[in-house]
Amino acid sequence: MKTTLEIPRGLLDEAMSVGKFSTRTATIVGALEQLVRSIRLAELRNMRGALPKFDLNLDVLRSR
């Protein structure tokens, strides 16, 4: 999808450099993927302790 954006040149150049991206498009796509991944991981971290603990005996499970 083509979109026109106003992105600070210095920020885009820095992102291309540190991310080792060869194109502006790859830089923006990579940044968006990283943003989504970061938010999803934060959501998972916030769920810590939300599920009940399971009392599993691995020896019993393995002997099936």
C-alpha positions, 0 to 999 in steps of 0.5 A, spaced: 500 500 500 502 506 498 502 512 503 505 519 504 508 520 510 512 526 514 518 522 517 524 526 520 529 525 515 534 524 521 530 519 524 529 515 518 537 515 516 538 513 524 533 507 523 536 505 517 543 505 520 542 501 526 537 496 523 542 495 517 536 496 512 537 497 505 531 501 503 526 506 506 520 501 505 524 495 509 526 500 515 519 502 516 516 495 515 521 493 520 520 498 525 512 496 525 514 489 526 518 490 532 513 495 535 507 490 534 512 484 537 514 489 543 507 490 544 505 483 544 510 481 549 508 486 554 501 484 553 504 477 555 508 479 561 502 483 563 498 476 563 503 473 568 500 470 574 493 470 570 493 463 569 492 458 575 498 454 576 498 446 574 500 441 579 504 436 574 507 430 575 512 429 569 514 422 571 506 420 571 505 423 564 512 420 561 509 413 563 503 413 559 
